Amino acid sequence: MSDNNYRAFAALLVALLLGGAGCGVLRHGSSTPSDDGAGLDGNRPPSTGGPPVRDPGLLVGDWQPSDSTAAKSFTGNDGACQGFFYDRGAVADGSMTCIISSQADSNGRFALQVTRKPDKASYQVEFDSSDQATVYNSDGVEMYRISRF
């Protein structure tokens, strides 16, 4: 291949990789062509057309629950959390860790596993927006709603 052909090929390859043919460059957190930016912040549609995929970091922050219990906090996946472990209908005290799934189930709910050693509890979280969600018990019964503050 001559130098001119090599340069033309390289330029075409770079153009295609950086957005040629109408594809555009996609970066983490940007809109995808299939959703035009619609939907909830932190969502991205799965490549297979399945349930929504959410950045687990979206739950990070402080939340006010609707059940009149103390504020809840989430510091990151497999990190410390506060107020998410319920024992016999009441929030349990003590240190706990939380993990939220990055893919929703067929109902659009994300699995939340809370560990308060030696106990573990499973919940489901359905996001209405990046600042509003509903928490369900493992049987799918609504427990409370949370709002970011």
N, C-alpha and C positions, 0 to 999 in steps of 0.2 A: 504494500500500500504506500502510495507516495505521501510526502509531507502534507500536500494540499488536501488529499482525500482523508488523511488521518485527522487533520484539523477540522474539516467539514463534519466528519463523523462525530468527533468529540463535541463540537458545538451543538449538533443535533441532539446528542445524548444529554448534554447539560440542559438544553432547552426543554426536552421532554421531562426530565427529572424535576425541574424547577417550575413546571406549570404549563408546559406546552399542551396542545391538543385539548384545551379547555378544562384541564383537570384541576389546576390550582395547587398551591402548596398547603398541606395540612399540618398543623402543629398541635401539640397537646393543648387541649382547652379551647381550640378554635371551633368554629362551626364547620359542619361537614356539608357537602353538597346535598345530601339526602334529607337534611332537616332544616336547612336555611336558617339555622340559629334558633329555631322554635324549640319549645320544650323548657325544661327546668335547667337552671344553671348547674353545671357539673354533670349533666347527662350527655351521653353520646350513644347513638343508636348502635346496636351490635351489628357486625358485618353479616350475620346470618339472618337478620330480620326477626330475631327472637325478642325476649323481654328487654327492657331498658338496662343499660349499664351506667353505673353512677360512680363517680370518684368517691371512695370511702371517706376522704377528707371533708366531704360536705357536712358530715355530722359534727365535725370539730367545732367546739364553741360552747357557749352557755345557753341553756334552754329553760324556759318557764313552762312547767306542766299545768294541765288543766285540772288535775286531781287535788289541788291545794297542798301538795307536798312541796318540799324544798326544791330549789333550782337544781337542774341536772347539768353535768358538764361532761364533755368528751374531749380528750386530748389527742387522740389519734388511734389508728388501728393497732390493736394489741398494746394499748397504752392505758394509763389510768383513766378511770371515769368515776363519776359520782352520781348516786341517786337512781341508777338504772336497775339495781337488783331488788326485786320484790320477794318477800317471804310471807306467805299467808295473807296477802293483800296489803302489806305495809312495806314501805321502803326500808331496807336493811342498812344498818350503819357499817362502817368499816371500809377498808380499801378494796377496790375491785378493778378489774380490767375488762375492756370491751373490744369486741371484734365485729365489724359489720361487713357483710358480703359486698362484692362489687357488682353482682348481677342479681336482678330481681327474679322472683319466681313467676309463675304464670298469672298471679294476681297483681303483679307490680309491686310486691313487697320484698324488702331486703331482710335477710336473716341477721339478727343481732344476738351474739352470744356474750353473756356477761358471766364472769367468773369472780366469785367471792370465796376464796379457798376455805374449805375444800369443795364448796358447792358451785354448780354451774346452772344457768338458766338460759332458755332460748326464747327470744321474742321476735316479732316481725315489725318492720318499720316501713310505712308507706308515706312518701314525700308528696305533699300537695304543691310545694314550692321549695326554694332553697332555704326558706325561713319558717316553714310550717310542715309538720309531719304528724302522723298518727301512729301510736305504738299499740300493738296487739300481743296477746299472750300466745303461747305455742299452739293453742287450739284455734287461733284466729279471731278471738273475741277482743273487741276494742277495750283497752285499759285506760288510755288517756291520750290527749293531744299535746304536742310541744310546740312552742313558739320561740324563735331565737330572740335574745335581747342583748 
